[in-house]
Amino acid sequence: MSDVPLDAIERLKPQTARLPSIRCSEIVLQTAKYQQMCDWYQAVLGLPWAVSNESPQYSGTSYPGSPKQVRASDVRASFMFLDPDIHTGQTLGIFEVPGVSSSLSGDPGLNHFQFKHRDIHALMARIELLLAAGIKPHRAANHGPITSFYFCDPDLNVVELAVNNFPDREAFNAFVRSEQFRRNPSGVEIEPDDFIRRYKSGESTDQLLGLP
C-alpha cells in the first residue's frame, strides 16, 4: 500500500478534472453469509444473479498492494447487472470470504450505498413489498434533494432506497448548492410508518417530498 505525497495528489486533481466524467459501475461486498446475502439482494432488488461462480478453485493469489484484494475465481461469487449498458452499466457483486465478521469495527471503507428509484410510486411499491416480507427500515429521512429509507442487509451493510425530490436536474442542483443544504445536508428525519400512511392516504407528491 503506497502513501502518495500530498503534493502529488494536489497536482493530480486538475489533471483528472480534465478527463471525461465517469460513474460508479461496480460494488462488491465480501461476506461469510454468501447464500443469505445473495437471496436477500435478489429479493430486495428484484433482479437475477447474471453470473455465478459456485465451484472456485482457490489459488491463494495475493497482492502485496492490498490485503483486501480477492479474485472472483478464488471464491464463490455472484454478479447482478443493475444496469446492462455496456459503457456505463452498474453491477453488484457478492464474494464469499469465510471468516469475515459482520460486527462493527474501526476499519475504514464503505459506509452505505444507495439505489435510486424513478419516482415516489416506484420507491413505495418496493418498500411495501419489503414490509410485507418483514424487512423493515431502521431510518427514513428527507435530505432535501432526495428522500431515503435505510435498511440493513444480513451483514449489517446499510442499503439506502431513495427517490429525487425535484423533477429536473436544474432544480436538484440549485438546492444542492443552496445555503440551506450546506448548513444541513442530512435534512429532516421521517417516521417511516407515518410517511407510508400519508402516501397510502393519497397525499400529493409535493406534500410528501417537500421539506417541512
N, C-alpha and C positions, 0 to 999 in steps of 0.2 A: 504494500500500500504506500503510495507516494504522498509526500507532503509538498504540494505545489507552492512555491513562493508567492506572497501576496502581490508583488509587482507583476509577476507573470499573469496572474488572474486578472489584474486591472488592465493589462494590455490586451488580454483576450476578449474582454467584454465588448468593446466596439467592433472587433473583428467578426465575432459571431453575430452581432446585431445586424450586420450587412447581409447575412445569409438568408435564403428563403425560410419562411416560417415553417415550423414543424408542429406535430401534435403527439400526445401520448398514445402509443399504439399497442402497448402490451403491459399488463401487470401479472406477475407470477407470485402466488402465495405458496410458502412451504408449510407443511403440516405433518403431524403424526396421525391425524384423523382423516386419512385420504378419502375413503368411501363416503364418510359422513359429510365431508366438505363438498365433494362432487355432487352428492344428492341435494344438499342444501342450495347450492348455487343454481343447479338446473331447475329446481322447484321455484326458487325466488325470481330468477331472470327469465324463465320460460324458454330457454334455448338448449339445444342438444350439445353434448361434447363432440366436436367435429373430429378430433384426433386424440387417440389414447394409446399409451404405451403401457401395457399391463404386465409384460414379462421382461423387465430390464435385465441386462447382463452387466452387472456392476464392474467397472474397470478400475475404480479407485483413483480416477483422474482428479488431480488437484491443481490449483492455480495460485502461485505464490502471491500474486497481487491482490487476491480476495479470498478470505476463508469462507465466505458465503457462497461463492460461485459453485453451482451444481449443473451438471449436464442432464438434459432430458433423457438421454439414453441410459443413464445410470440409475434412474429412479422410476417408480410408477408415476406417470404424468398424463394429464389431460389438458386439452386446449379448446376453448369455446370462442367462436368468432362472433363478437358483439356487432361488428360492422364489417362486412366482407369486402369492402373496397380494397383493391389491390395496393393502392398507394397510401391511403390514409386510414385504413381499417383498424379496428381495435380488437384486441384479443385478451382473454382472461385465461391464465394458466394455474393449475394446481400441481405441485410437486410433493410426493411423499418423501419426507425426510425423517425416518424413525429417530425418536429421542428428543425432537424439539418440543418445547413446552409452551402451553397456552397461557401460562401465568405471566403477569405483568413484570417487566424488567426495566432496567435503566438503559437498555440498548437503544441507539438512535435508529431511525428508519421510518417506515410507513405509519402515519397516524390514523388516517382513514381514506377511503376513496368513494367517489360519487358516480351514480348513474342518473342521468337527467332524462326526463320524460317530455314528450312533445306538448302536453298541456295538462291542466289540473285533472281532467277526466281520466286520462291515461294513468296518472300517478295514483289517483284514488281507487281506480279499478284494481290495480296491483295490490295496494295496501289492504283493501277489503278482502282479497283472496288470501293474503298472508295472515290477517287477523283470524279468518275462519279456520286456518290451519294451525292456529296457536302461536304464530310468530308475531310478536308484539314489539313496537318501537319503544326504546328506552328514553327517547328525547325527540322533540319537534321544535322547529324554530323558523320564524320569518326573518331571514337575514337582510332583507331589503331588496337585493337583486333577485334572490331566489327564496323559495320556501322548501324546507327539508324535513324528512323523517329519518331517524337514525336507528339502525338495527345492529345486533351483534351476530356474527356467524358462529359456527361451533367452536372456533378457536379464539373467539372474542375480538376478532378484527371488526372495526366499525365500518358499516356499509351505509352510505348516505343515498337515499332515494329522493330526488329533487325535481323541481319544476321552475322555470323562469317566471318572475312576477311581471315582467314587461313584455309587450307584444312584439317589439322590434329591437334590433341591436343598438340603435341610436339612443333610445330611452334607457336601455340597460346600461350602456356605457356612461351616460350622463349621471345616473345615480351612483355608479361605482366611483366616479370622480368627485362626487359631492362631499361637502364638509360633514354632512350627516353620517355618511358611510365611513368617512375617515375616523370620526370620533367613536363610532360603534359598529365595527364590521360584523359583530355577532347578531345584531338586530334584537328581536324580542323572542323570548321563549313562548311556545304554544303548548297548550294542554291537548295532547293528541285526540283523546276521546271527544272533547268539545269541538275541535276542528272538524272531525268526521261527522258529528251530529249536525253541525251547521251546513256542511256540504250536502248531506242527505236531505236536509230541510229545504234545499233549493236556493240557498243564499248565493248571490251573484259572485262571479269570479273576482270582480273588482273588490267586493267587500271581503272576500276570503283572503286575497293576496295583498290587500293594501296594508301598509304599516299603520298601526294604531297612532 
